[in-house]
């Protein structure tokens, strides 16, 4: 039971670390806490999209070699420069993102997508996620153009297949409980594997086992009151064990410990992510409608920006509302813009009516009188002379409201109407341990802890307050790949 590198975790970051370490000559073991049927961490619940730098359609063709001529002719793929990625990271994190880690993320993003392809996985254009069709042409917006075939499940299954081809030893139901730390260096891990406590020896360990979003006590302690009531979008196994083990050996806490990625999530979704559910519980098209709380009042600017730059922070806003709930309301003018897999599946909490008054009366728990007043005031404030364009920040907002809607404002007056009940779904936490751009975990003196590396959610300092959509999988893959390489090199030198 001796290895060069042990990777703790079973999601995107952990698998990329294991593959990278093996690629650099290390004998690798991967320890996944979940049983095989629930493997993959939060990555298995992700959409499978990657944010990455690209210059235009020729770069997209490298990622999607089977892109057809008709798809190219019918699509404006645009481009996404490193400068745009840097600007997005700085803006949405309120300029707190660690500059060195951000540099590593952005500069390695495109090459990492190519590297994932080289592991045998297939990308396709992310038409349903990040493009809007106007006339006969689709236009991408927001810097994300590709997704893995099969989404998050396809991603982790493909990476597990690649790990098996690499002869990486994979252990399921492997709950790592402690780092073996002797003479100020990592010597392996102690784990509960199949109800046996086993010490696995190695010269290097990569921790890539998630944040603490599934730990109700830690959520309440660090995120604040009310977070015990949030629903967990992903894995029930991300309870902060990796963070705790790193702190136990002197790692420096880092990042936004009171911050997290949280979205508008179906009100009646399960408490944790459920692998048996095909339908998607998120509701991301709020930018084309109006969001009100149970008191019948608006509380966010639904059109502040493209949803890719707002959806990861609006879950927190909903959690602060009465009953930890809200309603997204749309009329017939925009129903065709709603993503069908999110809004038109059998588990969606939906209300439909021909008139606005009838719709509000059917929405349980709502102050219908105040809601009607709010929506009439909103309708009167819409700048109807500004053209509606879902492809750009169109400036079609409201005038005279205390809380404006900045873009994509349409009146709610054309039936039929639809409303969707949502709550807060937490995806991952932003606090964790400090790493170098080489993914080395550092102590309070900013000195690397010999033999300890980290990637994924627990590698903190990259995201604060918010994040640009689809940068989470990119970050996990980039730093997972770096961590695996760094761990393999260190293990070789320490042998």
Wavefront OBJ file of the C-alpha trace (Angstrom):
o trace
v 0.000 0.000 0.000
v 2.745 2.441 -0.932
v 2.429 5.046 -3.668
v 4.260 8.049 -5.010
v 1.137 10.238 -4.941
v -2.210 9.792 -3.183
v -5.129 11.908 -4.393
v -8.036 12.428 -2.002
v -11.317 13.054 -3.822
v -13.207 11.787 -6.839
v -14.380 14.803 -8.799
v -12.993 16.791 -11.703
v -10.050 18.334 -9.778
v -9.050 15.039 -8.117
v -9.225 13.052 -11.349
v -7.215 15.666 -13.251
v -4.613 15.586 -10.465
v -4.401 11.792 -10.563
v -4.096 11.698 -14.349
v -1.483 14.443 -14.370
v 0.589 12.737 -11.676
v 0.481 9.441 -13.570
v 1.388 11.276 -16.766
v 4.534 12.457 -14.989
v 5.575 8.987 -13.972
v 4.067 8.613 -10.496
v 2.360 5.541 -9.109
v -0.999 6.948 -8.042
v -3.905 5.995 -5.799
v -7.211 7.878 -5.809
v -9.439 7.652 -2.724
v -13.104 8.500 -3.295
v -15.231 8.801 -0.153
v -18.480 8.018 -1.991
v -19.560 4.567 -3.133
v -19.028 3.934 -6.826
v -22.686 4.672 -7.647
v -22.322 8.198 -6.212
v -18.793 8.947 -7.391
v -17.703 12.222 -8.910
v -18.264 14.791 -6.161
v -19.989 18.001 -7.193
v -18.608 17.601 -10.714
v -21.141 14.833 -11.396
v -23.926 17.394 -10.872
v -22.351 20.146 -12.990
v -23.492 21.201 -16.431
v -20.129 20.263 -17.911
v -19.313 23.677 -19.392
v -15.837 25.241 -19.331
v -14.861 28.913 -19.434
v -11.616 29.299 -21.373
v -9.658 31.757 -23.488
v -10.144 31.351 -27.253
v -9.477 33.563 -30.266
v -12.349 32.542 -32.516
v -13.947 29.674 -34.371
v -10.599 28.078 -35.239
v -9.857 27.557 -31.551
v -13.368 26.185 -31.074
v -12.704 23.695 -33.882
v -9.650 22.418 -32.003
v -11.905 21.633 -29.045
v -14.757 20.353 -31.247
v -13.101 18.783 -34.317
v -16.422 17.472 -35.630
v -17.999 20.944 -35.701
v -20.025 20.997 -38.906
v -19.891 23.629 -41.631
v -23.565 24.416 -41.050
v -22.990 24.942 -37.322
v -20.173 27.354 -38.147
v -22.291 29.197 -40.715
v -25.280 29.458 -38.377
v -23.356 30.521 -35.260
v -21.470 33.576 -34.071
v -18.943 31.990 -31.687
v -17.212 35.282 -30.974
v -13.951 35.222 -29.002
v -12.807 35.502 -25.389
v -9.434 37.030 -24.656
v -7.262 36.594 -21.583
v -7.903 40.258 -20.819
v -11.669 39.664 -20.852
v -11.283 36.668 -18.536
v -9.123 38.737 -16.153
v -11.656 41.566 -16.231
v -14.546 39.226 -15.499
v -12.699 37.580 -12.617
v -11.756 40.932 -11.100
v -15.179 42.509 -11.531
v -17.338 39.723 -10.110
v -14.987 39.048 -7.164
v -14.856 42.776 -6.339
v -11.136 42.769 -7.205
v -10.281 40.334 -4.418
v -9.245 37.335 -6.533
v -5.651 36.324 -5.781
v -3.693 37.789 -8.736
v -1.168 34.947 -8.949
v -3.796 32.207 -8.827
v -6.013 34.105 -11.254
v -3.069 34.407 -13.642
v -2.531 30.648 -13.514
v -6.230 29.994 -14.080
v -6.594 32.276 -17.076
v -3.289 31.478 -18.791
v -3.819 27.722 -18.536
v -7.531 27.612 -19.343
v -7.422 26.959 -23.094
v -4.572 24.458 -22.944
v -6.343 22.570 -20.162
v -9.426 22.114 -22.360
v -7.107 20.621 -24.998
v -5.547 18.379 -22.342
v -8.952 17.089 -21.230
v -9.700 16.233 -24.872
v -6.437 14.307 -24.963
v -7.741 12.150 -22.086
v -10.397 10.833 -24.462
v -13.305 13.135 -23.625
v -15.442 14.878 -26.230
v -16.642 18.489 -26.276
v -19.623 19.931 -28.131
v -20.837 23.540 -28.523
v -22.734 24.712 -25.419
v -25.707 25.908 -27.430
v -28.318 25.381 -24.715
v -26.260 27.031 -21.967
v -24.670 30.145 -23.396
v -26.199 31.041 -26.743
v -29.416 32.727 -27.756
v -31.014 32.263 -31.153
v -32.173 35.349 -33.000
v -33.643 34.676 -36.410
v -31.632 31.875 -38.001
v -28.374 32.548 -36.190
v -27.098 31.664 -32.715
v -24.857 34.048 -30.818
v -22.624 33.054 -27.899
v -22.149 35.432 -25.011
v -20.108 35.466 -21.840
v -16.957 33.549 -22.823
v -18.218 29.949 -22.660
v -18.653 27.977 -25.873
v -18.102 24.284 -25.086
v -19.461 21.569 -22.822
v -18.556 17.941 -22.229
v -20.799 15.362 -23.872
v -22.985 13.990 -21.092
v -22.522 17.023 -18.828
v -20.974 16.550 -15.412
v -21.676 12.824 -15.409
v -19.991 12.488 -18.778
v -17.009 14.438 -17.473
v -16.353 12.290 -14.391
v -17.128 9.019 -16.151
v -14.714 9.908 -18.932
v -11.994 10.893 -16.479
v -12.505 7.712 -14.424
v -12.172 5.697 -17.642
v -8.938 7.544 -18.407
v -7.692 6.849 -14.860
v -8.325 3.128 -15.288
v -6.416 3.157 -18.566
v -3.548 4.811 -16.690
v -3.586 1.957 -14.121
v -4.406 4.344 -11.278
v -5.600 2.449 -8.191
v -9.116 3.655 -7.317
v -10.657 3.057 -3.889
v -14.376 3.715 -3.276
v -16.009 4.094 0.140
v -12.597 5.412 1.201
v -13.061 7.997 3.930
v -9.709 9.675 4.539
v -9.543 10.806 8.142
v -6.005 12.002 8.731
v -2.811 13.034 6.995
v 0.267 11.109 8.058
v 2.639 13.923 8.980
v 6.078 12.946 10.247
v 9.207 15.085 10.585
v 7.377 18.057 9.051
v 6.512 16.316 5.822
v 3.545 14.357 4.488
v 3.993 10.583 4.502
v 0.550 9.416 3.369
v -2.999 9.156 4.752
v -5.037 7.173 7.242
v -8.374 6.077 5.776
v -11.440 4.023 6.593
v -11.748 1.710 3.598
v -14.483 -0.930 3.692
v -14.742 -0.527 7.482
v -11.021 -1.032 8.013
v -8.596 1.668 9.157
v -5.646 1.525 6.778
v -2.485 3.613 6.452
v -1.477 4.263 2.861
v 2.068 5.567 2.452
v 3.195 8.118 -0.117
v 5.665 10.937 -0.582
v 2.948 13.375 -1.687
v -0.776 13.894 -1.149
v -3.165 15.994 -3.237
v -6.297 17.090 -1.388
v -9.126 17.676 -3.865
v -12.169 16.579 -1.880
v -14.396 19.637 -1.991
v -15.514 22.408 0.319
v -17.851 22.256 3.312
v -21.192 22.944 1.610
v -22.675 19.604 2.733
v -21.707 20.204 6.387
v -24.740 21.867 7.980
v -22.817 22.842 11.120
v -19.910 24.440 9.226
v -22.308 26.226 6.865
v -24.056 27.857 9.802
v -20.777 28.616 11.583
v -19.003 30.230 8.651
v -21.696 31.397 6.199
v -24.077 32.605 8.894
v -27.605 32.155 10.238
v -30.077 30.616 7.844
v -27.550 28.650 5.827
v -28.600 25.481 7.636
v -31.823 25.798 5.604
v -30.179 25.904 2.169
v -30.485 22.959 -0.187
v -27.259 21.318 -1.362
v -27.112 21.108 -5.146
v -24.406 18.445 -5.258
v -22.612 15.752 -3.291
v -23.565 14.905 0.297
v -19.937 13.916 0.927
v -18.370 17.403 0.695
v -18.193 18.079 4.430
v -14.855 19.876 4.683
v -12.726 16.903 5.747
v -9.862 17.863 3.440
v -9.806 21.403 4.787
v -9.825 20.137 8.373
v -6.961 17.699 7.728
v -4.867 20.409 6.081
v -5.483 22.826 8.942
v -4.485 20.087 11.408
v -0.979 20.024 9.925
v -0.595 23.802 9.893
v -2.108 24.909 6.583
v -3.045 28.567 6.304
v -6.799 29.258 6.046
v -7.502 31.490 3.066
v -10.204 32.957 0.897
v -13.807 33.955 1.465
v -14.946 31.696 4.327
v -18.320 33.422 4.582
v -18.889 33.235 0.831
v -20.201 30.578 -1.522
v -21.657 29.794 -4.915
v -25.445 29.634 -4.545
v -28.185 29.733 -7.165
v -31.913 29.921 -7.716
v -32.969 26.315 -7.139
v -36.370 24.636 -7.390
v -38.266 25.080 -4.119
v -39.174 21.397 -3.885
v -35.829 19.920 -4.937
v -34.286 17.242 -2.666
v -32.089 18.385 0.225
v -28.995 17.005 -1.577
v -28.118 16.310 -5.183
v -29.757 13.118 -6.409
v -28.005 11.050 -9.080
v -31.283 9.353 -10.007
v -32.899 12.611 -11.146
v -32.338 13.447 -14.769
v -34.227 16.751 -14.634
v -32.391 19.904 -13.665
v -33.482 21.830 -10.586
v -31.813 25.163 -11.344
v -33.801 28.062 -12.803
v -31.419 30.380 -14.641
v -33.653 32.413 -16.982
v -34.763 34.960 -14.384
v -33.093 37.727 -16.419
v -36.080 37.619 -18.823
v -38.732 37.862 -16.095
v -39.461 39.371 -12.704
v -38.521 37.854 -9.321
v -40.653 38.584 -6.249
v -40.628 37.281 -2.684
v -43.608 35.956 -0.729
v -44.345 39.505 0.459
v -44.958 40.365 -3.196
v -41.888 42.589 -3.580
v -38.890 42.572 -5.902
v -35.478 42.289 -4.209
v -32.865 41.868 -6.993
v -32.107 43.526 -10.309
v -32.963 40.611 -12.573
v -31.235 42.262 -15.533
v -28.107 43.570 -13.828
v -25.900 41.529 -16.162
v -25.906 38.330 -18.173
v -26.980 35.538 -15.849
v -23.516 33.949 -16.094
v -22.278 36.835 -13.928
v -25.182 36.932 -11.438
v -26.633 33.449 -10.964
v -23.978 32.287 -8.466
v -24.851 35.066 -5.998
v -28.650 35.303 -6.228
v -29.219 32.153 -4.172
v -27.908 34.066 -1.155
v -30.439 36.826 -1.824
v -33.319 34.342 -1.893
v -32.191 32.721 1.351
v -32.674 36.096 3.065
v -36.317 36.359 1.916
v -39.413 35.296 3.915
v -39.654 31.518 3.871
v -36.301 31.322 2.049
v -38.316 31.370 -1.171
v -39.182 33.488 -4.198
v -41.077 33.338 -7.484
v -39.858 33.883 -11.051
v -42.682 35.247 -13.237
v -42.805 35.326 -17.051
v -45.397 36.168 -19.675
v -45.879 34.725 -23.148
v -43.441 37.138 -24.826
v -40.419 35.360 -23.313
v -41.575 31.793 -22.651
v -39.679 30.608 -25.736
v -36.432 31.824 -24.108
v -36.776 29.553 -21.064
v -34.443 26.535 -21.145
v -36.687 23.524 -21.545
v -34.634 21.124 -19.410
v -34.862 23.553 -16.461
v -38.399 24.876 -16.755
v -40.396 22.225 -18.599
v -39.632 19.055 -16.720
v -42.061 17.098 -14.586
v -40.429 18.115 -11.280
v -40.522 21.874 -11.832
v -42.655 23.756 -9.282
v -44.709 25.681 -11.834
v -47.958 27.671 -11.831
v -49.671 28.683 -15.085
v -52.678 30.921 -15.751
v -54.237 33.044 -18.481
v -54.409 36.225 -16.390
v -51.942 37.798 -13.994
v -54.542 37.996 -11.225
v -55.347 34.291 -11.556
v -51.644 33.410 -11.581
v -50.932 35.328 -8.369
v -53.914 33.768 -6.635
v -52.515 30.295 -7.358
v -49.050 31.015 -5.969
v -49.041 29.489 -2.468
v -47.752 31.651 0.366
v -47.775 34.844 -1.716
v -49.275 38.193 -0.718
v -51.183 38.429 -3.997
v -52.443 41.982 -3.403
v -48.986 43.443 -2.859
v -47.590 41.349 -5.718
v -50.167 42.770 -8.147
v -49.310 46.301 -7.011
v -45.573 45.605 -7.461
v -46.032 44.178 -10.952
v -48.302 47.013 -12.111
v -45.698 49.547 -10.940
v -43.037 47.540 -12.741
v -45.083 47.409 -15.982
v -45.549 51.181 -15.906
v -41.795 51.733 -15.456
v -40.586 49.636 -18.430
v -38.812 51.648 -21.152
v -40.961 50.367 -24.005
v -39.256 52.511 -26.642
v -35.932 50.659 -26.188
v -35.735 47.483 -28.354
v -35.518 44.140 -26.555
v -32.428 42.112 -27.485
v -31.506 39.016 -25.428
v -28.061 38.795 -27.071
v -26.644 41.992 -25.592
v -27.057 44.186 -22.528
v -29.854 45.988 -24.319
v -30.478 48.857 -21.888
v -34.207 48.106 -21.986
v -34.701 48.758 -18.300
v -37.084 50.540 -15.978
v -37.383 54.156 -14.908
v -38.491 55.525 -11.582
v -38.335 52.341 -9.481
v -36.349 52.240 -6.248
v -34.935 48.926 -7.433
v -34.413 49.067 -11.213
v -34.259 46.312 -13.743
v -31.313 47.330 -15.920
v -31.747 45.168 -19.037
v -34.270 42.876 -20.762
v -37.294 44.461 -19.083
v -40.594 43.411 -20.658
v -44.043 44.145 -19.331
v -46.015 41.328 -17.755
v -49.314 41.752 -19.572
v -49.585 39.087 -22.289
v -50.978 35.747 -21.171
v -50.544 32.939 -20.599
v -48.320 33.599 -17.589
v -46.013 31.202 -15.769
v -44.400 31.357 -12.312
v -41.715 29.118 -10.811
v -41.059 28.723 -7.079
v -37.363 28.833 -6.158
v -35.158 28.692 -3.092
v -31.402 28.779 -2.410
v -29.262 25.932 -3.705
v -25.646 25.995 -2.485
v -23.065 24.622 -4.907
v -19.690 25.114 -3.228
v -18.005 27.216 -0.557
v -15.234 29.736 -1.260
v -13.152 29.308 1.913
v -10.320 26.814 2.205
v -6.533 26.706 2.340
v -3.893 28.830 0.679
v -1.902 27.408 -2.218
v 0.853 28.662 -4.486
v 0.430 28.813 -8.276
v 2.131 25.385 -8.245
v -0.724 24.105 -6.028
v 1.489 23.693 -2.950
v -0.380 24.128 0.347
v 1.381 26.729 2.495
v 1.581 27.353 6.250
v 1.152 30.629 8.143
v 4.629 31.713 7.089
v 3.689 31.173 3.442
v 6.109 28.246 3.252
v 5.021 25.089 1.432
v 4.076 22.141 3.627
v 6.341 19.497 2.151
v 4.410 16.914 0.198
v 0.973 18.556 0.458
v -0.914 19.945 -2.532
v -4.523 21.004 -3.107
v -6.946 21.762 -5.930
v -10.639 22.290 -6.545
v -13.096 23.863 -4.131
v -10.759 23.741 -1.122
v -7.963 25.647 -2.902
v -9.125 29.111 -1.856
v -8.441 32.683 -2.922
v -9.774 32.473 -6.467
v -13.474 33.254 -5.981
v -14.982 35.880 -3.681
v -18.675 36.898 -3.441
v -19.437 35.529 -6.903
v -17.816 33.860 -9.896
v -18.023 33.945 -13.699
v -20.209 31.025 -14.777
v -18.421 27.804 -15.758
v -15.095 28.888 -14.274
v -15.408 26.339 -11.446
v -14.762 23.276 -13.596
v -11.997 25.164 -15.382
v -10.347 26.068 -12.082
v -10.622 22.495 -10.798
v -9.076 21.094 -13.963
v -6.323 23.713 -14.205
v -5.159 23.408 -10.607
v -5.813 19.667 -10.494
v -3.490 19.233 -13.437
v -0.889 21.514 -11.831
v -1.206 19.765 -8.452
v -0.698 16.330 -9.987
v 2.394 17.441 -11.858
v 3.838 19.224 -8.823
v 3.122 16.243 -6.558
v 4.759 13.808 -8.978
v 7.878 15.968 -9.269
v 8.088 16.383 -5.491
v 7.529 12.665 -4.868
v 10.309 11.818 -7.293
v 12.745 14.159 -5.605
v 11.780 12.919 -2.103
v 12.089 9.222 -2.926
l 1 2 3 4 5 6 7 8 9 10 11 12 13 14 15 16 17 18 19 20 21 22 23 24 25 26 27 28 29 30 31 32 33 34 35 36 37 38 39 40 41 42 43 44 45 46 47 48 49 50 51 52 53 54 55 56 57 58 59 60 61 62 63 64 65 66 67 68 69 70 71 72 73 74 75 76 77 78 79 80 81 82 83 84 85 86 87 88 89 90 91 92 93 94 95 96 97 98 99 100 101 102 103 104 105 106 107 108 109 110 111 112 113 114 115 116 117 118 119 120 121 122 123 124 125 126 127 128 129 130 131 132 133 134 135 136 137 138 139 140 141 142 143 144 145 146 147 148 149 150 151 152 153 154 155 156 157 158 159 160 161 162 163 164 165 166 167 168 169 170 171 172 173 174 175 176 177 178 179 180 181 182 183 184 185 186 187 188 189 190 191 192 193 194 195 196 197 198 199 200 201 202 203 204 205 206 207 208 209 210 211 212 213 214 215 216 217 218 219 220 221 222 223 224 225 226 227 228 229 230 231 232 233 234 235 236 237 238 239 240 241 242 243 244 245 246 247 248 249 250 251 252 253 254 255 256 257 258 259 260 261 262 263 264 265 266 267 268 269 270 271 272 273 274 275 276 277 278 279 280 281 282 283 284 285 286 287 288 289 290 291 292 293 294 295 296 297 298 299 300 301 302 303 304 305 306 307 308 309 310 311 312 313 314 315 316 317 318 319 320 321 322 323 324 325 326 327 328 329 330 331 332 333 334 335 336 337 338 339 340 341 342 343 344 345 346 347 348 349 350 351 352 353 354 355 356 357 358 359 360 361 362 363 364 365 366 367 368 369 370 371 372 373 374 375 376 377 378 379 380 381 382 383 384 385 386 387 388 389 390 391 392 393 394 395 396 397 398 399 400 401 402 403 404 405 406 407 408 409 410 411 412 413 414 415 416 417 418 419 420 421 422 423 424 425 426 427 428 429 430 431 432 433 434 435 436 437 438 439 440 441 442 443 444 445 446 447 448 449 450 451 452 453 454 455 456 457 458 459 460 461 462 463 464 465 466 467 468 469 470 471 472 473 474 475 476 477 478 479 480 481 482 483 484 485 486 487 488 489 490 491 492 493 494 495
